[in-house]
């Protein structure tokens, strides 16, 4: 009887350990989760943690037609930056967004754009690494 209990405890411990251990086949983080991390690290300082921006200083990303619109334009803006006067949701912005090409990988750019295009009431489609690579200056 004692052997059965000990064996049962060993089997239970092995099953629990296997369930808790990460596997080599574990799925990578979803683009939106990976993109959120990139956003929090690189973009939230200007656009705000919730994408609301700062009136007349940094444009909002929330429910922003530009963000949800043509993916190529958004990719170009993130990769190569944007300088000059723009109007977003009735507010005027005249600043500079830095280029992120060379600082962020193509994968990070795709992930962060996917994140902003699919959160905060934006209705854009996800962006792939191949789309990011295809956009040239």
N, C-alpha and C positions, 0 to 999 in steps of 0.2 A: 504494500500500500504506500509506504514512504517513497519508494522508487517512482511510482506513478505520479505522485505529487511533485517530486523534484523534477522529473522529466517534463511534466506539464508546465512548471514554472520556467524551465529553460526554453521550451518552445514559445511560451507567451512572451518572454523577454526578447527572444530572437525576432518574433513577428513585430513587436513594438519598435525595436531598434531599426529594423528594415523599413518600417513605415515612416519613421522620423528622419532617416538619413536621406540627404539629397542623392538623386541618381544621375548618372551620366546622361541619361535620356530626358532629363527634366526639360520642360519647355522653356524657352527664353521668355523674358517678360514681354507682355503685350506691348505693341508700339505706343499705345496711349499711356501705359504705366512708365515705360522708358522715356517717353516724350515729356511726361509730367516732371520727371526727375531733371531732365535737361532744362525744362522751362524754369523750374524752381531755382536751379543753379545759375542760369545765364540770363533769363528774361524777366523774372519777377521783380528785380530791382528797379526796372523802369515801368513795365506794364502792370505791376502789382501782382500779388499772389493769386488773386482771383480774376486777373485779366482786365480789370476796370480802368487801368491807366491812371494818368494824372491830368485833369482838365487843362487844355492848352499847352501842355508840356510833353506828355507821352500819350499817344492815342490808345483808346480802349480796344480790346480784342473781343469783348463780349458782344454777341449778336452783331458782328461786324460783317457787312456784305463783302468787303474786300477779302477778308479771311476765308469766307465760305465760297467765294467766287473762283475765278480762274486759278487753278493750282500752280500753273507756270509763273504767274505774277508773284504769288506768295513765295514760291521757291526762290525766284530771282531776288526778292526783297531780303529774304533771310540770308541767302548766300553772299550777295554783293552789297547789301546795305541800301539805304535810301536817304537822300539828302534833299531838303527843300520843303516848300510849303505844300501841305496836303490838308484836305478837309475830311473829317471822319465824324459821322453822325452829328453834323452841325457844328462841330468844334474845329478850330483852325490850329494846325500844328506846323511849326517851322523849325525843325531840328534835324538831327542826324541819327539814323539807326546804323550801328556799325555792321560791317560785313562779318559774317560768321564762318565763311569758307576759310579753311586753314586752321581755325580754332576748334570747330566742331567737325566730326566726320560726316560723310554723306548719310550714314545710318542715323546719326544723332539728329541731323537736319530733317530727315524724313520723319523720324519719330516725333520731334517737337512740333513740326507742322501738322502731322496727323493729330497730335494732342490738341492744338489750338483750333483745328478745323472741325473737331468732333466734340468739343465741350463748350460750356458757356452759351448755350443756345445757338451755336454755329452749326450749320447743316452741310458742311463740306465733306468731301470724300477723303479717305486715307491717301497718303502719299507714299510712294515706294522709293527705294534707293535708286532704282533705274531712272525714275522721273527726275530725281535730284541731279543725277549725273548728266542727264540730257540737257539741262538748262545751262546755257553758256552766257557769258557776259556779252 
